[in-house]
Amino acid sequence: MNILRLVLVFIASQLIFIPVYGLEVSNNYMIYVYGSKTCPHCMTLAKYFIENNVEFTWFWIDDEENLDALRSLVNDIDITEGTPTSIVYVNGDPVAIVLGAITEDGFWESIINNPTETLKIYYGDKLFKEVITPEDFTNKYIGGSPASLDDLKELVIEPEADTSTDYIPTIVVAIAISALILYIYLRKR
């Protein structure tokens, strides 16, 4: 029985090193993003979405059809034109427009988990205004030519370097913490 306890303590101590990725959401969602290949904020947002397994579709504004859709949105909703511009859909309905590259899980989770009847407009992480969602929103404002996820990944994800020894410090720390926990456990007995 003592061996079983030791094994359980060891396993529990190792669990703190398991990373968790992705948003914690309770609704179905999709984020549509208008971005530019020359915009560093767009690349930051794309990298964040890719690395955190966020559901999104990307539209390059160098495609005329996508640029026209973005400009229609900007004019009709009376917002500033810029990239990245994200449109958040929850359970099939548009609920927010976010101007800027927000890379905080809590921000996106809050929008997705708390949809409202109005369309919320954010400049950065600050709520700017709420408007009634225009009719035929999707047909008017969602571009027609999405980017390839593989092409987007090539632009934003750096090639992986040889990391065959990069994990060694983490393992050393994990073993040290595990040994300390085991030592404390055995001393109390």
N, C-alpha and C positions, 0 to 999 in steps of 0.2 A: 504494500500500500504506500510506503514511503517513496518508493521509486516512481510510482504513478504520480504522486504529488510533485516530485522534482521535475518530471517530464512536463506536467501541466504548467508549472511555474516557468520553465524554460520556454515553452511554446507561447505562453502569454506575454513574456518579455520580448519575444521576437515580433509579435503582432504590431508593435508600435512602429516598425520599419516598413510596413506594407502601405504603399501610397494608394490613395483613392482618387479616381479621376471622373469627371463628368458632373453635370449639374444635378442637384437633388430636386426634381420637379414632380408635381402630382398631376400635371395636365399634358396633353399632346401639344407639341409646339413646333414651329419652324421659324427660323430667322432668315430673312432675305436681306442681303447686304449689297449696296452699291459702293464700289471701290475703284481706285485707280492704281495702276501698277507702279506709279511714281510717288505714291503717297505713303510715307513711313508709318503713319497711324493706321492705315488700311492693312499694311503688312503685320503690324502688331496685333490687330484684332483678328486677322485671319489665323495667325499662329496660335493665339489664345484659343480660338474656336476649335482648331484642328487638334491641338494638344489636350484639350479638355472634352473631346468627343461631343461638342455642341452640335445640334442639328441645324444646319444652315445651307443656304444656296447663295452663291456669289455671282454678282453681275458686274462685269467690267464696263465702265462708262465710256471707254474708247469705242465701244460698239454703239452705233448711232441709235438703234432701237432702245437700248438700255438707257442711254443718256436722255432720250426723249421722255421715257417713262419717269425718270428721276426729275426732270425739269417740270413735267406736269404736276408731280407730287408737290414740289417746292412752290409752284405758283398757286395751286388750288388750296393747299393747306396754309400757305403764307409762312413758310419757314425759310431758313437760310440754306442756300445750296452749298453743299460740301461733302467731303468723303472722309471717313466712311459714314454712310447713312444706312441704318438698319431698321427694318420693319419687322416687328414681332407679331406672329400669329399664334393664337392659343385656341385650341379646339376648333380650328378652321376660320377664326375671325381675327381681323387685325386689331391689336390692342395697344400698340405703342410704336412710336418712331423714335429712334435714338440717334442723335447726331454726335459722332465722336467714337473713340476707341475705348470702351469701358472693359476692363479685364478683371472685374471683381465678380466672383460667383454669386455672392449675395444679391447684387444688383439685378442680374439676369433672373435668378431664382425668384426674387420678389415680383418682378413683372409677370413671369410665367405662372407662378402659383397664385397670383391675385388679380386675375383679369377683371376689367370693368367694362361697362357698356360704352364708355367714351373712348376715344383714341387719345392716349397720353403722348405728349411731345416732350422729349428730354433733350436738353443741351448738356452733353456730358451726363453726369449722374444726377443732375438737378431737373426736377419737373418744371417745365416752362409754361405749358398750358394744356388744356384738354379741349378737344373738339368733337363734334358729332362726326362719325365715320361717313365719308362721302359714299353715295351709292355706287355700285359697280367698282368698288375699290380695287379688287384684284385685277380686273381686266384693264383698268386705267394705269395702275402704278407698279405692277410687277413686270419687269422686263421680259423679253422673249428669248434671250440667248444667254443661258447661265454658263458660267466658267466650268471647266473641267476641274474636279477636285484634285486629280493628279497634277495638273499644270499648276494649280494654286499651291500645292504642297512643295513643288519644285522651287517656287519663288520664295516661300517663307520658312521652310524647314532646312536648316543647315545640314550639309552632309555629315553623317556621323563619323566622328574620329575614332581611332582605335581606343576603345575604352576597356581593354582587357584587364587593366589594373586599376581603373578608376574606382571600383567598388571596394577595394581593400580597406581604406579608412573606415568605411561604413561597417564592414564586417568586424574590424578590430573594436570599434565602439560598441557594436551589438554584443560581442563576446564579453567585453569588459562589464557592460551593464548586466548581462546575464550572470556573470560570475559574481558580481556584487549582490544581486538579488538572491542568488543561491547561497552565498555566504551569510547574508542576513537571515535567510530562512533557516539555515542549519544552526546558527548561533541561538536562535529563539527556541530551539528544540531542546 
